[in-house]
Amino acid sequence: MTQTADANPVPSSAPSPVLVLGGTGKTGRRVVARLRELGVETRAASRSGETPFDWADPATWQAALEGAAAVYIVPLDTSPSPTPAFVEQAVAAGVRRLVLLSARGVDTPGYFGSPEYDGGPHVQGEEAVRASGVAWTILRPGWFAQNFTEGVFLDDVRNGSLTLPVGDGEAAYIDADDIAAVAVAALIEDGHTGEAYELSGPRALGVADVLDEIAKASGVRASYVPTEESAFRAGLVAQGMSEVEAALWTAALDPIRTSREAALKDGVQRALGRPPRDLADVVREAAEKGAWG
């Protein structure tokens, strides 16, 4: 696929309206913005958004789906997953195209360092869309570059020290804007049906490398402090997280510690006909917007 939704006009065959679940989230709000820039009728769905939607309340699903032709699915990360039931309802409501946000490594046993993740909600969601009988595309991004600019690591970077149990492991961090661009292409263009796009950035970086890029872009210097997994889990519990949640969060970092996230993937190139954006570009833009003060 060489066409790109970054700048091209909307094809006359593009399904509309498009329902975007998680429409106020990290990728969802970007998908909404891109679709609306292209003039596509779009519903931003969330618990508190303009189109009410709550994964925990199936009564909200039908109204959100009414008349929708395509759906961007940002799933709930719980097992058993509600995604299969939603997909069934979406198809019954007349949806013709599904684009699912999944995750890198979900089809590799042990990828996330804990058997709790094997066969989990992302796998259940992928199985549901593949069996839906309508056009589908799956996105499998790795760790987001935006975790450092607006997400889970932001406050620690601002405070000058980021402690993680990942040693010298590396990851090819993916720009959330690239994820959104691929999602939009899959939602409105032909040629993406049946694709499972593995998405990564163009180079692998260690956490210290990322913090160096942030320092160069913003002048904010944060130190990377490697720690053991047991100490990291204990710290999370001390902050109020349950033992189970702390163990799962620590296991989720294992693909970085082991550098399983370092392998470069070609999904952005295949979907958009261009290379993925580098993390340096992401942090430069974030610095210009005052992400780190």
Residue, then its C-alpha position, 0 to 999 in steps of 0.5 A: m500500500t503506497q497511498t497515504a491518508d496524511a494529506n490525500p483527499v477522502p476517497s469517494s468510497a470512504p465509509s462514513p460516519v466513523l465511530v472512534l472509541g476512546g475518542t479523547g485518548k492518546t490515539g483516539r483524539r488524534v484519529v478524530a482530529r485527522l478525520r475531521e480535518l479531512g471532512v469525514e463525519t466522525r463521532a468521538a466516543s468516550r464515557s464523558g465525550e460528545t458521544p457517550f460510550d462506556w465499555a462497562d455499560p453495553a446499553t451505551w453501545q447501540a446509540a453510539l453505533e447507530g448508522a456508523a459505517a466504520v469503527y476505530i476500536v480502542p479496547l478495554d484492557t481487561s479479560p475476558s474482553p468485551t470486544p467480541a460482544f461489541v464487534e458482534q453488535a457493530v456488525a449487526a448494526g451495519v458497520r462495514r469496516l473495523v480497525l482495531l488497536s491491538a499491541r505488538g507481541v500479542d501473538t507471541p507467548g511470553y512476550f510481556g514477561s507474564p503468562e497473564y498476558d498470553g491469550g489476553p484481551h488483545v488476542q480476543g479482540e483480534e480473533a473477533v474482528r478477524a471472524s466478523g465477516v466485514a472488512w478489518t485491519i489490525l494495528r499492533p504498535g509497540w511502546f509509544a514515544q508519547n509515554f515520555t511527552e504526555g503519558v506515564f513517564l512525563d512527571d518523572v522526567r519533569n522531576g528529573s529522575l526516571t526509575l525503571p527495571v529495564g536495564d540497557g534494554e531498547a525499544a523502537y518507540i512509535d509516534a502516536d501520530d503515526i498510529a493515528a495516520v495508519a488508523v485513518a488510512a485503514l478507516i477511509e481508504d481501500g487496500h488495508t483489509g486483512e492487514a495486521y500492521e506491526l508499527s514501530g519507530p525507525r530506530a531503537l533507543g535505550v531509556a537513557d538515549v530517550l532522555d538525552e533526546i529530551a535534554k537536547a530538545s528542551g534543556v530539561r535533563a533527567s537521569y535514568v535510574p535502573t532498578e531491579e524488578s522486585a524493587f520496582r514492584a515494591g515501589l509501586v505497591a508502596q504508592g498504592m497499587s495492588e500486588v497484582e497490578a504492580a506485577l502486571w505493570t512490571a511484566a509489561l516493561d519486560p519487552i523493553r528490558t529484553s529488547r524485544e521492542a527493539a526490532l524495527k517493523d515496516g507497518v507505517q511504511r506499508a500503510l502510508g508509503r513513508p517511513p515512521r517519524d523519529l522520536a527526536d521529532v516527537v520530543r522536539e515538537a513536545a518541547e516547543k509546546g512546553a511539555w517539560g515546562 
